[in-house]
Amino acid sequence: MQSIYQQALGSDFAQLHPQIQRRFGLHSQSRVAAIGAGVMERIWHGAYYTLPFLSVGAWRRIMFPEQGRNVPFTIENYAYQDTFGRETVTWIRTFRTIKVRRFDAYMIYSLQQGRIVDYLGSHQHLAVDLDISVDHYGGIRMRSGAQRFYEGLISFRFPMIFSGVADVCEWYDETEGRFRIEVQVHNRRWGPLFGYRGWFHTEWRPIVPGDIPRALLPCRTERRE
């Protein structure tokens, strides 16, 4: 079985560093989870007028308004099939700032769109298209595109003036023997919104199907892609 990232990258997947291939090769039959722990060397946010926006994001575990340096950090990746039978990978990031903050995301490969769709937040309210590529480090780069809001009977294309474009880069540092990550979120009108950079080590934890901590699953699963 191929992971959703193998489906998205096709033959380019082989250009990834072997450790990145391992992390992004998870699928529901892998019987292993990737549990990372490390340090965010810097977490930042934009100008003061971005704080209300970030505070609303914190309510649904999408973004948060704190800043900090050398912040303890964990990232939990479990691959499973959701209630609609779609291969899904969790991206549960926990930051131990002044408050413990979580950033929840659930990624699928959308056959109808031919790309990865990232459901953000605890209730999967935002479905975000991702463009994925391999960078010159053999790392993986994910850039967000169109966003759609779903809640009950309500659905609409989310206006980008009220959101941001995310650039996510993850690579393996051979010299230090650890993974590195950098995330930047910008709005074309309001400028930089939010971001972080840091490092982590990964533990490959054996699991059995269905053995995903309930607290890491979304409160609801959205069918619409």
TACORDA-V584886 format. One record per backbone hydrogen bond with DSSP energy under -1.0 kcal/mol. CO is the residue of the C=O (numbers start at 1). NH is the residue of the N-H. If there is no record, write none. Layout:
BEGIN
{{CO & NH} {CO & NH}}
END
This chain:
BEGIN
{{3 & 7} {4 & 8} {5 & 9} {6 & 10} {9 & 12} {10 & 13} {11 & 14} {12 & 15} {13 & 16} {17 & 21} {18 & 22} {19 & 23} {20 & 24} {27 & 30} {31 & 207} {33 & 205} {34 & 77} {35 & 203} {36 & 75} {37 & 201} {38 & 73} {39 & 199} {40 & 71} {42 & 197} {43 & 68} {44 & 195} {47 & 50} {48 & 51} {50 & 54} {51 & 55} {52 & 56} {53 & 57} {54 & 58} {55 & 59} {57 & 62} {58 & 61} {60 & 122} {61 & 104} {68 & 43} {71 & 40} {72 & 96} {73 & 38} {74 & 94} {75 & 36} {76 & 92} {77 & 34} {78 & 90} {80 & 88} {82 & 85} {86 & 82} {88 & 80} {89 & 107} {92 & 76} {93 & 103} {94 & 74} {95 & 97} {95 & 101} {99 & 97} {101 & 95} {103 & 93} {104 & 121} {105 & 91} {106 & 119} {107 & 89} {108 & 117} {110 & 114} {110 & 115} {115 & 110} {116 & 130} {117 & 108} {118 & 128} {119 & 106} {120 & 126} {121 & 124} {122 & 219} {125 & 150} {126 & 120} {127 & 148} {128 & 118} {129 & 145} {131 & 143} {133 & 141} {135 & 138} {138 & 17} {139 & 135} {140 & 170} {141 & 133} {142 & 168} {143 & 131} {146 & 129} {147 & 158} {148 & 127} {149 & 156} {151 & 154} {154 & 151} {156 & 149} {159 & 162} {160 & 163} {165 & 186} {166 & 144} {167 & 184} {168 & 142} {169 & 182} {170 & 140} {171 & 180} {173 & 177} {173 & 178} {178 & 173} {179 & 200} {180 & 171} {181 & 198} {182 & 169} {183 & 196} {184 & 167} {185 & 193} {185 & 194} {186 & 165} {187 & 191} {191 & 187} {193 & 46} {194 & 185} {195 & 44} {196 & 183} {197 & 42} {198 & 181} {199 & 39} {200 & 179} {201 & 37} {203 & 35} {205 & 33} {208 & 211} {213 & 216} {214 & 217}}
END
